[in-house]
Amino acid sequence: MPNRPIPKQTAGAVTGAVLPSSESPSMKKIHSLALIIVALLTLSVGCDRTLTGSKLTTKNYDQITDGMTKAQVERIMGPPTSTETKDMIIFKRTTYRYEDGAKFALFTFKNDELETKEGNLAAQR
C-alpha cells in the first residue's frame, strides 16, 4: 500500500461529523407539537370570517336603521367588504358594501349618518 500524505486538520474543525443531540425524544416531540400549534394559530387568524360566521344576515340587516352612524353599523355588521367615499363640497357621502357569496348589502351615509340601505337580504326571508 503506498504511503499517502495525511491532510492537516485545523484545531476545532470537524467535518462530516454528526454531533449528538442534547434533547431527549420527548423534548423533541414537545417542540414539534409547539411548532404545529403555532402554525395552526397563525393560519387561523386569516380565517376569522369562517370561524365566526358571516355577520351579513337578515337579522343584522334588519337592525340597521336610518340615522345610525358608521360606527353603529360596523358594530352590528362588522367591517365592510369595501368602502367608497365622495366629498361633495357641502357633505360627504360614504358607501359601505358587504358581500358574502350571493348576499350583499349597501349602506349609504351622508355626513356619517345612514341615509339609505339596500341589498338582497330582505328577499331571503
N, CA, C and O atoms as a DFTB+ gen file, in Angstrom:
500 C
 N C O
     1  1       0.851      -1.152       0.000
     2  2       0.000       0.000       0.000
     3  2       0.907       1.228       0.000
     4  3       1.808       1.325       0.834
     5  1       0.684       2.174      -0.927
     6  2       1.552       3.338      -0.986
     7  2       1.249       4.285       0.148
     8  3       0.116       4.349       0.626
     9  1       2.238       5.009       0.575
    10  2       2.061       5.993       1.634
    11  2       1.430       7.254       1.043
    12  3       1.903       7.810       0.052
    13  1       0.374       7.671       1.675
    14  2      -0.295       8.889       1.249
    15  2      -0.148       9.920       2.336
    16  3      -0.176       9.595       3.522
    17  1       0.010      11.167       1.933
    18  2       0.112      12.193       2.973
    19  2      -1.216      12.361       3.713
    20  3      -2.282      12.313       3.101
    21  1      -1.149      12.551       4.993
    22  2      -2.335      12.758       5.819
    23  2      -2.652      14.248       5.793
    24  3      -1.784      15.067       6.094
    25  1      -3.899      14.616       5.432
    26  2      -4.238      16.034       5.375
    27  2      -4.164      16.668       6.759
    28  3      -4.496      16.050       7.771
    29  1      -3.718      17.921       6.768
    30  2      -3.625      18.644       8.037
    31  2      -5.021      19.026       8.506
    32  3      -5.867      19.405       7.695
    33  1      -5.263      18.932       9.779
    34  2      -6.539      19.327      10.366
    35  2      -6.322      20.590      11.174
    36  3      -5.330      20.739      11.888
    37  1      -7.269      21.486      11.042
    38  2      -7.187      22.700      11.843
    39  2      -7.837      22.446      13.185
    40  3      -8.725      21.602      13.305
    41  1      -7.404      23.156      14.170
    42  2      -7.910      22.956      15.525
    43  2      -9.393      23.284      15.598
    44  3      -9.813      24.352      15.152
    45  1     -10.171      22.404      16.139
    46  2     -11.589      22.632      16.365
    47  2     -12.468      22.374      15.150
    48  3     -13.690      22.426      15.284
    49  1     -11.923      22.102      13.991
    50  2     -12.735      21.880      12.795
    51  2     -13.099      20.417      12.708
    52  3     -12.235      19.541      12.748
    53  1     -14.362      20.167      12.589
    54  2     -14.845      18.804      12.439
    55  2     -15.701      18.799      11.180
    56  3     -16.678      19.541      11.079
    57  1     -15.334      17.973      10.243
    58  2     -16.104      17.907       9.009
    59  2     -16.789      16.565       8.913
    60  3     -16.197      15.520       9.182
    61  1     -18.048      16.615       8.524
    62  2     -18.795      15.384       8.319
    63  2     -19.213      14.695       9.597
    64  3     -19.770      13.600       9.527
    65  1     -18.982      15.258      10.733
    66  2     -19.345      14.618      11.992
    67  2     -20.746      15.057      12.399
    68  3     -21.128      16.207      12.183
    69  1     -21.488      14.166      12.971
    70  2     -22.813      14.466      13.488
    71  2     -22.707      14.516      14.995
    72  3     -22.338      13.536      15.642
    73  1     -23.035      15.673      15.544
    74  2     -22.950      15.818      16.987
    75  2     -24.198      15.250      17.628
    76  3     -25.292      15.413      17.088
    77  1     -24.068      14.606      18.736
    78  2     -25.258      14.060      19.411
    79  2     -26.148      15.197      19.911
    80  3     -25.659      16.230      20.368
    81  1     -27.457      14.989      19.819
    82  2     -28.415      15.995      20.255
    83  2     -28.537      15.967      21.768
    84  3     -28.519      14.903      22.387
    85  1     -28.660      17.149      22.354
    86  2     -28.801      17.219      23.806
    87  2     -30.256      17.078      24.234
    88  3     -30.544      17.020      25.430
    89  1     -31.193      17.022      23.258
    90  2     -32.616      16.900      23.592
    91  2     -33.026      15.434      23.608
    92  3     -32.576      14.638      22.784
    93  1     -33.872      15.098      24.544
    94  2     -34.402      13.753      24.604
    95  2     -35.529      13.634      23.574
    96  3     -36.045      14.652      23.112
    97  1     -35.916      12.415      23.208
    98  2     -37.002      12.247      22.242
    99  2     -38.316      12.910      22.678
   100  3     -39.058      13.425      21.841
   101  1     -38.604      12.898      23.992
   102  2     -39.855      13.513      24.455
   103  2     -39.802      15.039      24.298
   104  3     -40.823      15.664      24.010
   105  1     -38.623      15.641      24.483
   106  2     -38.483      17.094      24.289
   107  2     -38.659      17.452      22.824
   108  3     -39.246      18.485      22.501
   109  1     -38.157      16.608      21.938
   110  2     -38.315      16.847      20.502
   111  2     -39.800      16.819      20.133
   112  3     -40.256      17.629      19.326
   113  1     -40.547      15.895      20.719
   114  2     -41.978      15.802      20.456
   115  2     -42.695      17.057      20.943
   116  3     -43.582      17.576      20.266
   117  1     -42.309      17.539      22.114
   118  2     -42.928      18.744      22.666
   119  2     -42.640      19.940      21.768
   120  3     -43.534      20.741      21.499
   121  1     -41.390      20.069      21.297
   122  2     -41.038      21.167      20.407
   123  2     -41.803      21.071      19.090
   124  3     -42.281      22.081      18.575
   125  1     -41.921      19.870      18.548
   126  2     -42.660      19.677      17.301
   127  2     -44.131      20.039      17.483
   128  3     -44.724      20.701      16.631
   129  1     -44.710      19.605      18.588
   130  2     -46.109      19.900      18.874
   131  2     -46.328      21.406      19.031
   132  3     -47.318      21.952      18.546
   133  1     -45.395      22.065      19.712
   134  2     -45.498      23.517      19.887
   135  2     -45.436      24.231      18.544
   136  3     -46.186      25.181      18.319
   137  1     -44.559      23.793      17.649
   138  2     -44.468      24.404      16.318
   139  2     -45.751      24.201      15.521
   140  3     -46.197      25.109      14.820
   141  1     -46.338      23.032      15.625
   142  2     -47.593      22.757      14.921
   143  2     -48.708      23.656      15.455
   144  3     -49.486      24.206      14.676
   145  1     -48.789      23.807      16.760
   146  2     -49.822      24.660      17.364
   147  2     -49.646      26.104      16.922
   148  3     -50.624      26.762      16.567
   149  1     -48.428      26.603      16.935
   150  2     -48.162      27.978      16.496
   151  2     -48.548      28.150      15.034
   152  3     -49.139      29.166      14.668
   153  1     -48.225      27.176      14.198
   154  2     -48.570      27.257      12.780
   155  2     -50.089      27.284      12.588
   156  3     -50.601      28.065      11.787
   157  1     -50.805      26.433      13.320
   158  2     -52.269      26.403      13.197
   159  2     -52.901      27.706      13.676
   160  3     -53.842      28.204      13.058
   161  1     -52.391      28.256      14.771
   162  2     -52.919      29.525      15.266
   163  2     -52.654      30.649      14.279
   164  3     -53.506      31.515      14.079
   165  1     -51.489      30.642      13.667
   166  2     -51.156      31.659      12.677
   167  2     -52.084      31.558      11.476
   168  3     -52.547      32.577      10.964
   169  1     -52.356      30.357      11.029
   170  2     -53.253      30.172       9.891
   171  2     -54.690      30.536      10.226
   172  3     -55.415      31.052       9.375
   173  1     -55.107      30.273      11.457
   174  2     -56.499      30.532      11.830
   175  2     -56.807      32.022      11.939
   176  3     -57.971      32.413      11.852
   177  1     -55.789      32.862      12.127
   178  2     -56.019      34.304      12.211
   179  2     -56.636      34.811      10.915
   180  3     -57.533      35.653      10.950
   181  1     -56.176      34.319       9.784
   182  2     -56.707      34.738       8.495
   183  2     -58.062      34.148       8.186
   184  3     -58.698      34.557       7.215
   185  1     -58.524      33.205       8.975
   186  2     -59.799      32.534       8.722
   187  2     -60.879      33.000       9.678
   188  3     -61.825      32.261       9.951
   189  1     -60.754      34.210      10.189
   190  2     -61.689      34.703      11.190
   191  2     -63.124      34.643      10.698
   192  3     -64.016      34.260      11.455
   193  1     -63.366      35.011       9.454
   194  2     -64.721      35.018       8.917
   195  2     -65.315      33.622       8.938
   196  3     -66.491      33.462       9.267
   197  1     -64.535      32.610       8.597
   198  2     -65.022      31.241       8.567
   199  2     -65.317      30.728       9.974
   200  3     -66.322      30.049      10.189
   201  1     -64.454      31.046      10.927
   202  2     -64.623      30.537      12.279
   203  2     -65.805      31.175      13.003
   204  3     -66.493      30.502      13.771
   205  1     -66.053      32.469      12.770
   206  2     -67.104      33.153      13.499
   207  2     -68.413      33.216      12.722
   208  3     -69.451      33.540      13.298
   209  1     -68.386      32.916      11.442
   210  2     -69.576      33.010      10.621
   211  2     -69.755      34.421      10.113
   212  3     -69.204      35.369      10.671
   213  1     -70.524      34.553       9.055
   214  2     -70.750      35.861       8.456
   215  2     -71.745      36.667       9.287
   216  3     -72.706      36.120       9.827
   217  1     -71.502      37.968       9.381
   218  2     -72.443      38.848      10.067
   219  2     -73.474      39.405       9.102
   220  3     -74.361      40.156       9.508
   221  1     -73.368      39.045       7.826
   222  2     -74.302      39.512       6.817
   223  2     -75.529      38.600       6.830
   224  3     -75.679      37.706       5.997
   225  1     -76.399      38.860       7.808
   226  2     -77.624      38.070       7.979
   227  2     -78.828      38.993       7.916
   228  3     -78.703      40.205       8.092
   229  1     -79.983      38.420       7.668
   230  2     -81.218      39.197       7.640
   231  2     -81.478      39.836       8.997
   232  3     -81.931      40.978       9.071
   233  1     -81.195      39.108      10.066
   234  2     -81.403      39.633      11.416
   235  2     -80.570      40.894      11.645
   236  3     -81.085      41.899      12.135
   237  1     -79.281      40.843      11.290
   238  2     -78.421      42.020      11.457
   239  2     -78.833      43.149      10.520
   240  3     -78.842      44.315      10.915
   241  1     -79.172      42.808       9.287
   242  2     -79.591      43.812       8.297
   243  2     -80.823      44.577       8.801
   244  3     -80.910      45.794       8.639
   245  1     -81.763      43.863       9.406
   246  2     -82.992      44.494       9.911
   247  2     -82.738      45.402      11.114
   248  3     -83.552      46.282      11.394
   249  1     -81.633      45.209      11.830
   250  2     -81.308      46.072      12.971
   251  2     -80.791      47.445      12.543
   252  3     -80.780      48.386      13.337
   253  1     -80.368      47.550      11.298
   254  2     -79.803      48.805      10.795
   255  2     -80.950      49.739      10.424
   256  3     -81.827      49.384       9.636
   257  1     -80.929      50.952      11.010
   258  2     -81.994      51.928      10.735
   259  2     -81.390      53.261      10.296
   260  3     -80.236      53.570      10.594
   261  1     -82.200      54.040       9.580
   262  2     -81.765      55.361       9.119
   263  2     -81.299      56.215      10.295
   264  3     -81.871      56.166      11.385
   265  1     -80.243      57.001      10.049
   266  2     -79.716      57.887      11.074
   267  2     -78.581      57.290      11.899
   268  3     -77.914      58.008      12.644
   269  1     -78.356      55.976      11.773
   270  2     -77.256      55.345      12.516
   271  2     -75.921      55.867      11.989
   272  3     -75.813      56.263      10.828
   273  1     -74.909      55.863      12.854
   274  2     -73.567      56.271      12.444
   275  2     -72.837      55.074      11.820
   276  3     -73.288      53.933      11.921
   277  1     -71.707      55.360      11.179
   278  2     -70.892      54.284      10.604
   279  2     -70.428      53.330      11.696
   280  3     -70.419      52.114      11.502
   281  1     -70.046      53.876      12.837
   282  2     -69.570      53.037      13.946
   283  2     -70.673      52.093      14.438
   284  3     -70.403      50.933      14.746
   285  1     -71.908      52.587      14.511
   286  2     -73.017      51.738      14.952
   287  2     -73.270      50.608      13.951
   288  3     -73.514      49.466      14.342
   289  1     -73.210      50.935      12.670
   290  2     -73.422      49.913      11.637
   291  2     -72.301      48.876      11.704
   292  3     -72.559      47.677      11.598
   293  1     -71.066      49.329      11.877
   294  2     -69.941      48.393      11.950
   295  2     -70.013      47.505      13.190
   296  3     -69.565      46.359      13.150
   297  1     -70.567      48.013      14.287
   298  2     -70.723      47.187      15.485
   299  2     -71.657      46.014      15.216
   300  3     -71.466      44.921      15.750
   301  1     -72.661      46.245      14.391
   302  2     -73.636      45.187      14.093
   303  2     -73.162      44.301      12.940
   304  3     -73.227      43.075      13.024
   305  1     -72.683      44.932      11.862
   306  2     -72.364      44.203      10.635
   307  2     -70.891      43.782      10.530
   308  3     -70.546      42.924       9.717
   309  1     -70.028      44.385      11.353
   310  2     -68.602      44.128      11.208
   311  2     -68.019      45.083      10.170
   312  3     -68.741      45.923       9.633
   313  1     -66.730      44.966       9.883
   314  2     -66.124      45.859       8.897
   315  2     -66.655      45.555       7.496
   316  3     -66.893      44.394       7.164
   317  1     -66.843      46.594       6.671
   318  2     -67.384      46.366       5.329
   319  2     -66.381      45.664       4.419
   320  3     -65.171      45.728       4.639
   321  1     -66.900      45.001       3.405
   322  2     -66.058      44.374       2.396
   323  2     -65.311      45.440       1.612
   324  3     -64.132      45.283       1.297
   325  1     -66.020      46.546       1.296
   326  2     -65.375      47.668       0.610
   327  2     -66.098      48.958       0.973
   328  3     -67.259      48.944       1.381
   329  1     -65.387      50.073       0.816
   330  2     -65.973      51.383       1.081
   331  2     -65.651      52.314      -0.079
   332  3     -64.660      52.140      -0.788
   333  1     -66.513      53.302      -0.250
   334  2     -66.282      54.347      -1.250
   335  2     -66.756      55.660      -0.643
   336  3     -67.881      55.749      -0.152
   337  1     -65.908      56.672      -0.676
   338  2     -66.247      57.977      -0.104
   339  2     -66.113      59.040      -1.184
   340  3     -65.120      59.092      -1.910
   341  1     -67.134      59.888      -1.273
   342  2     -67.114      61.010      -2.207
   343  2     -67.343      62.287      -1.419
   344  3     -68.306      62.400      -0.660
   345  1     -66.449      63.244      -1.607
   346  2     -66.584      64.541      -0.951
   347  2     -67.359      65.455      -1.892
   348  3     -66.855      65.818      -2.955
   349  1     -68.597      65.835      -1.506
   350  2     -69.490      66.615      -2.359
   351  2     -69.504      68.100      -1.977
   352  3     -70.532      68.757      -2.146
   353  1     -68.440      68.624      -1.489
   354  2     -68.249      70.017      -1.060
   355  2     -69.081      70.338       0.176
   356  3     -68.507      70.691       1.206
   357  1     -70.409      70.232       0.122
   358  2     -71.225      70.580       1.287
   359  2     -71.519      69.374       2.191
   360  3     -71.969      69.546       3.324
   361  1     -71.268      68.161       1.698
   362  2     -71.421      66.970       2.531
   363  2     -70.536      65.854       1.983
   364  3     -70.041      65.927       0.859
   365  1     -70.351      64.838       2.789
   366  2     -69.548      63.670       2.406
   367  2     -70.458      62.455       2.324
   368  3     -71.231      62.187       3.244
   369  1     -70.364      61.723       1.223
   370  2     -71.179      60.516       1.027
   371  2     -70.248      59.305       1.045
   372  3     -69.291      59.216       0.275
   373  1     -70.560      58.377       1.949
   374  2     -69.766      57.149       2.073
   375  2     -70.684      55.956       1.870
   376  3     -71.783      55.906       2.423
   377  1     -70.227      54.996       1.074
   378  2     -71.000      53.773       0.835
   379  2     -70.212      52.583       1.374
   380  3     -69.051      52.376       1.023
   381  1     -70.866      51.813       2.228
   382  2     -70.307      50.559       2.738
   383  2     -70.939      49.424       1.948
   384  3     -72.161      49.358       1.817
   385  1     -70.110      48.534       1.423
   386  2     -70.617      47.360       0.709
   387  2     -70.200      46.115       1.479
   388  3     -69.032      45.940       1.826
   389  1     -71.178      45.256       1.738
   390  2     -70.949      43.971       2.393
   391  2     -71.315      42.871       1.404
   392  3     -72.362      42.934       0.760
   393  1     -70.456      41.868       1.283
   394  2     -70.707      40.746       0.381
   395  2     -70.387      39.440       1.074
   396  3     -69.424      39.344       1.836
   397  1     -71.195      38.444       0.806
   398  2     -70.935      37.085       1.280
   399  2     -71.593      36.137       0.288
   400  3     -72.787      35.853       0.384
   401  1     -70.806      35.651      -0.662
   402  2     -71.375      34.808      -1.714
   403  2     -72.344      35.624      -2.552
   404  3     -71.984      36.675      -3.083
   405  1     -73.576      35.136      -2.669
   406  2     -74.591      35.841      -3.452
   407  2     -75.263      36.959      -2.657
   408  3     -75.936      37.808      -3.241
   409  1     -75.093      36.972      -1.336
   410  2     -75.728      38.000      -0.497
   411  2     -74.916      39.287      -0.552
   412  3     -73.686      39.259      -0.600
   413  1     -75.622      40.419      -0.543
   414  2     -74.921      41.704      -0.474
   415  2     -75.825      42.734       0.194
   416  3     -77.048      42.593       0.219
   417  1     -75.191      43.769       0.731
   418  2     -75.915      44.902       1.321
   419  2     -75.087      46.161       1.091
   420  3     -73.860      46.140       1.188
   421  1     -75.777      47.258       0.784
   422  2     -75.152      48.567       0.595
   423  2     -75.748      49.528       1.603
   424  3     -76.968      49.625       1.736
   425  1     -74.885      50.237       2.313
   426  2     -75.322      51.253       3.265
   427  2     -74.691      52.567       2.845
   428  3     -73.468      52.672       2.740
   429  1     -75.527      53.573       2.603
   430  2     -75.016      54.878       2.170
   431  2     -75.199      55.889       3.291
   432  3     -76.293      56.058       3.828
   433  1     -74.096      56.558       3.633
   434  2     -74.077      57.535       4.717
   435  2     -73.901      58.928       4.133
   436  3     -73.150      59.132       3.179
   437  1     -74.603      59.870       4.722
   438  2     -74.410      61.288       4.391
   439  2     -73.907      61.941       5.664
   440  3     -74.630      62.023       6.657
   441  1     -72.647      62.414       5.633
   442  2     -72.014      63.005       6.821
   443  2     -72.109      62.085       8.041
   444  3     -72.507      62.527       9.119
   445  1     -71.752      60.828       7.879
   446  2     -71.673      59.848       8.962
   447  2     -73.030      59.374       9.496
   448  3     -73.074      58.668      10.504
   449  1     -74.130      59.743       8.846
   450  2     -75.449      59.222       9.244
   451  2     -76.021      58.395       8.108
   452  3     -75.988      58.800       6.946
   453  1     -76.552      57.216       8.463
   454  2     -77.111      56.338       7.442
   455  2     -78.299      57.006       6.767
   456  3     -79.254      57.431       7.417
   457  1     -78.209      57.086       5.440
   458  2     -79.273      57.699       4.643
   459  2     -80.125      56.628       3.960
   460  3     -81.353      56.713       3.970
   461  1     -79.474      55.615       3.363
   462  2     -80.218      54.540       2.686
   463  2     -79.527      53.203       2.921
   464  3     -78.329      53.135       3.194
   465  1     -80.317      52.149       2.805
   466  2     -79.764      50.799       2.816
   467  2     -80.487      50.002       1.741
   468  3     -81.688      50.165       1.525
   469  1     -79.746      49.153       1.085
   470  2     -80.332      48.289       0.065
   471  2     -79.520      47.000      -0.014
   472  3     -78.382      46.937       0.451
   473  1     -80.113      45.997      -0.599
   474  2     -79.441      44.720      -0.734
   475  2     -80.440      43.641      -1.078
   476  3     -81.616      43.923      -1.310
   477  1     -79.981      42.418      -1.110
   478  2     -80.878      41.309      -1.438
   479  2     -81.206      40.453      -0.218
   480  3     -81.705      39.337      -0.366
   481  1     -80.937      40.951       0.965
   482  2     -81.235      40.186       2.177
   483  2     -82.718      40.178       2.531
   484  3     -83.230      39.180       3.037
   485  1     -83.402      41.273       2.271
   486  2     -84.826      41.361       2.604
   487  2     -85.625      40.309       1.843
   488  3     -86.633      39.818       2.353
   489  1     -85.198      39.955       0.640
   490  2     -85.910      38.968      -0.173
   491  2     -85.649      37.525       0.267
   492  3     -86.349      36.616      -0.179
   493  1     -84.667      37.300       1.124
   494  2     -84.291      35.932       1.524
   495  2     -84.986      35.493       2.808
   496  3     -84.473      34.600       3.483
   497  1     -86.068      36.042       3.163
   498  2     -86.762      35.696       4.422
   499  2     -87.349      34.321       4.385
   500  3     -87.961      33.885       5.360
